[in-house]
Amino acid sequence: MSNKNDVLLNKEIDAINDGELEDDDIAVNADDGDSKEAGAAADDDADEDDEDNDDDYDDDDDDADEDDADDDDIFDDQDDEEYEKKRAKIIEENKGYLKIFEAHLEKKGLSDKTIDKHYNSVYFYLNTFLLRDEAISMQEGCFFLDDYFGNFFIRRCMWSTPANIKTTSSSLKKFYKCMFESGKIKKYNYEIVCATIKECMSEWQETCAIYNDPNGENPFAFPYDLLH
């Protein structure tokens, strides 16, 4: 810019010598050049400031996203921790219920083999099925028999057959009757257990037979999976 100003001044000096410009005009033109130079510099500074501000906003957005992710992790950790605490509490409670049930069966004079069969069937239902995704108590388990025998037991238990659906449900029915007589559940809960087993038994067994048949159609295939 300074070279251009020098050229401009030389031209103006020549013009004065020729009588075309006054001294004041030279000063004005020189000031105009300096002003343009200053204005351009100011524009450059403003552009740099805008870029810096944009970078600051981007950094703020990144920080906000990281904070949100950290918050999600904290909530997940808290949920997992709470689930584990509740699960441990339920397992401890189930130990007491199973002891009551075992003593009840011994009092009935059943053989050790039969007692073990009933005990293991109930243990699996209480401590595996009911606690697999959520921490569901023994009392709440009265309402999950259809989910268990109509789906989980058939699909996930390799030993499932129509016959042992009946024997396993009998074990759970004996257990919940014992819990009712011991005052651990309400009469209504026990009635739900009995009604569910009575009403759903034939469907459970039929579904199991179809599922176990290598030549049969999968009763849990699409669109069933969308609904369960």
Secondary structure as a PSIPRED ss2 file (coil, helix, strand):
# PSIPRED VFORMAT (PSIPRED V4.0)

   1 M C   1.000  0.000  0.000
   2 S H   0.000  1.000  0.000
   3 N H   0.000  1.000  0.000
   4 K H   0.000  1.000  0.000
   5 N H   0.000  1.000  0.000
   6 D H   0.000  1.000  0.000
   7 V H   0.000  1.000  0.000
   8 L H   0.000  1.000  0.000
   9 L H   0.000  1.000  0.000
  10 N H   0.000  1.000  0.000
  11 K H   0.000  1.000  0.000
  12 E H   0.000  1.000  0.000
  13 I H   0.000  1.000  0.000
  14 D H   0.000  1.000  0.000
  15 A H   0.000  1.000  0.000
  16 I H   0.000  1.000  0.000
  17 N H   0.000  1.000  0.000
  18 D C   1.000  0.000  0.000
  19 G C   1.000  0.000  0.000
  20 E C   1.000  0.000  0.000
  21 L C   1.000  0.000  0.000
  22 E C   1.000  0.000  0.000
  23 D H   0.000  1.000  0.000
  24 D H   0.000  1.000  0.000
  25 D H   0.000  1.000  0.000
  26 I H   0.000  1.000  0.000
  27 A H   0.000  1.000  0.000
  28 V H   0.000  1.000  0.000
  29 N H   0.000  1.000  0.000
  30 A H   0.000  1.000  0.000
  31 D H   0.000  1.000  0.000
  32 D H   0.000  1.000  0.000
  33 G H   0.000  1.000  0.000
  34 D H   0.000  1.000  0.000
  35 S H   0.000  1.000  0.000
  36 K H   0.000  1.000  0.000
  37 E H   0.000  1.000  0.000
  38 A H   0.000  1.000  0.000
  39 G H   0.000  1.000  0.000
  40 A H   0.000  1.000  0.000
  41 A H   0.000  1.000  0.000
  42 A H   0.000  1.000  0.000
  43 D H   0.000  1.000  0.000
  44 D H   0.000  1.000  0.000
  45 D H   0.000  1.000  0.000
  46 A H   0.000  1.000  0.000
  47 D H   0.000  1.000  0.000
  48 E H   0.000  1.000  0.000
  49 D H   0.000  1.000  0.000
  50 D H   0.000  1.000  0.000
  51 E H   0.000  1.000  0.000
  52 D H   0.000  1.000  0.000
  53 N H   0.000  1.000  0.000
  54 D H   0.000  1.000  0.000
  55 D H   0.000  1.000  0.000
  56 D H   0.000  1.000  0.000
  57 Y H   0.000  1.000  0.000
  58 D H   0.000  1.000  0.000
  59 D H   0.000  1.000  0.000
  60 D H   0.000  1.000  0.000
  61 D H   0.000  1.000  0.000
  62 D H   0.000  1.000  0.000
  63 D H   0.000  1.000  0.000
  64 A H   0.000  1.000  0.000
  65 D H   0.000  1.000  0.000
  66 E H   0.000  1.000  0.000
  67 D H   0.000  1.000  0.000
  68 D H   0.000  1.000  0.000
  69 A H   0.000  1.000  0.000
  70 D H   0.000  1.000  0.000
  71 D H   0.000  1.000  0.000
  72 D H   0.000  1.000  0.000
  73 D H   0.000  1.000  0.000
  74 I H   0.000  1.000  0.000
  75 F H   0.000  1.000  0.000
  76 D H   0.000  1.000  0.000
  77 D H   0.000  1.000  0.000
  78 Q H   0.000  1.000  0.000
  79 D H   0.000  1.000  0.000
  80 D H   0.000  1.000  0.000
  81 E H   0.000  1.000  0.000
  82 E H   0.000  1.000  0.000
  83 Y H   0.000  1.000  0.000
  84 E H   0.000  1.000  0.000
  85 K H   0.000  1.000  0.000
  86 K H   0.000  1.000  0.000
  87 R H   0.000  1.000  0.000
  88 A H   0.000  1.000  0.000
  89 K H   0.000  1.000  0.000
  90 I H   0.000  1.000  0.000
  91 I H   0.000  1.000  0.000
  92 E H   0.000  1.000  0.000
  93 E H   0.000  1.000  0.000
  94 N H   0.000  1.000  0.000
  95 K H   0.000  1.000  0.000
  96 G H   0.000  1.000  0.000
  97 Y H   0.000  1.000  0.000
  98 L H   0.000  1.000  0.000
  99 K H   0.000  1.000  0.000
 100 I H   0.000  1.000  0.000
 101 F H   0.000  1.000  0.000
 102 E H   0.000  1.000  0.000
 103 A H   0.000  1.000  0.000
 104 H H   0.000  1.000  0.000
 105 L H   0.000  1.000  0.000
 106 E H   0.000  1.000  0.000
 107 K H   0.000  1.000  0.000
 108 K C   1.000  0.000  0.000
 109 G C   1.000  0.000  0.000
 110 L C   1.000  0.000  0.000
 111 S C   1.000  0.000  0.000
 112 D H   0.000  1.000  0.000
 113 K H   0.000  1.000  0.000
 114 T H   0.000  1.000  0.000
 115 I H   0.000  1.000  0.000
 116 D H   0.000  1.000  0.000
 117 K H   0.000  1.000  0.000
 118 H H   0.000  1.000  0.000
 119 Y H   0.000  1.000  0.000
 120 N H   0.000  1.000  0.000
 121 S H   0.000  1.000  0.000
 122 V H   0.000  1.000  0.000
 123 Y H   0.000  1.000  0.000
 124 F H   0.000  1.000  0.000
 125 Y H   0.000  1.000  0.000
 126 L H   0.000  1.000  0.000
 127 N H   0.000  1.000  0.000
 128 T H   0.000  1.000  0.000
 129 F H   0.000  1.000  0.000
 130 L C   1.000  0.000  0.000
 131 L C   1.000  0.000  0.000
 132 R C   1.000  0.000  0.000
 133 D C   1.000  0.000  0.000
 134 E C   1.000  0.000  0.000
 135 A C   1.000  0.000  0.000
 136 I C   1.000  0.000  0.000
 137 S C   1.000  0.000  0.000
 138 M C   1.000  0.000  0.000
 139 Q C   1.000  0.000  0.000
 140 E H   0.000  1.000  0.000
 141 G H   0.000  1.000  0.000
 142 C H   0.000  1.000  0.000
 143 F H   0.000  1.000  0.000
 144 F C   1.000  0.000  0.000
 145 L H   0.000  1.000  0.000
 146 D H   0.000  1.000  0.000
 147 D H   0.000  1.000  0.000
 148 Y H   0.000  1.000  0.000
 149 F H   0.000  1.000  0.000
 150 G H   0.000  1.000  0.000
 151 N H   0.000  1.000  0.000
 152 F H   0.000  1.000  0.000
 153 F H   0.000  1.000  0.000
 154 I H   0.000  1.000  0.000
 155 R H   0.000  1.000  0.000
 156 R H   0.000  1.000  0.000
 157 C C   1.000  0.000  0.000
 158 M C   1.000  0.000  0.000
 159 W C   1.000  0.000  0.000
 160 S C   1.000  0.000  0.000
 161 T C   1.000  0.000  0.000
 162 P H   0.000  1.000  0.000
 163 A H   0.000  1.000  0.000
 164 N H   0.000  1.000  0.000
 165 I H   0.000  1.000  0.000
 166 K H   0.000  1.000  0.000
 167 T H   0.000  1.000  0.000
 168 T H   0.000  1.000  0.000
 169 S H   0.000  1.000  0.000
 170 S H   0.000  1.000  0.000
 171 S H   0.000  1.000  0.000
 172 L H   0.000  1.000  0.000
 173 K H   0.000  1.000  0.000
 174 K H   0.000  1.000  0.000
 175 F H   0.000  1.000  0.000
 176 Y H   0.000  1.000  0.000
 177 K H   0.000  1.000  0.000
 178 C H   0.000  1.000  0.000
 179 M H   0.000  1.000  0.000
 180 F H   0.000  1.000  0.000
 181 E H   0.000  1.000  0.000
 182 S C   1.000  0.000  0.000
 183 G C   1.000  0.000  0.000
 184 K C   1.000  0.000  0.000
 185 I C   1.000  0.000  0.000
 186 K C   1.000  0.000  0.000
 187 K H   0.000  1.000  0.000
 188 Y H   0.000  1.000  0.000
 189 N H   0.000  1.000  0.000
 190 Y H   0.000  1.000  0.000
 191 E H   0.000  1.000  0.000
 192 I H   0.000  1.000  0.000
 193 V H   0.000  1.000  0.000
 194 C H   0.000  1.000  0.000
 195 A H   0.000  1.000  0.000
 196 T H   0.000  1.000  0.000
 197 I H   0.000  1.000  0.000
 198 K H   0.000  1.000  0.000
 199 E H   0.000  1.000  0.000
 200 C H   0.000  1.000  0.000
 201 M H   0.000  1.000  0.000
 202 S H   0.000  1.000  0.000
 203 E H   0.000  1.000  0.000
 204 W H   0.000  1.000  0.000
 205 Q H   0.000  1.000  0.000
 206 E H   0.000  1.000  0.000
 207 T H   0.000  1.000  0.000
 208 C H   0.000  1.000  0.000
 209 A H   0.000  1.000  0.000
 210 I H   0.000  1.000  0.000
 211 Y H   0.000  1.000  0.000
 212 N H   0.000  1.000  0.000
 213 D C   1.000  0.000  0.000
 214 P C   1.000  0.000  0.000
 215 N C   1.000  0.000  0.000
 216 G C   1.000  0.000  0.000
 217 E C   1.000  0.000  0.000
 218 N C   1.000  0.000  0.000
 219 P C   1.000  0.000  0.000
 220 F C   1.000  0.000  0.000
 221 A C   1.000  0.000  0.000
 222 F C   1.000  0.000  0.000
 223 P C   1.000  0.000  0.000
 224 Y H   0.000  1.000  0.000
 225 D H   0.000  1.000  0.000
 226 L H   0.000  1.000  0.000
 227 L H   0.000  1.000  0.000
 228 H C   1.000  0.000  0.000
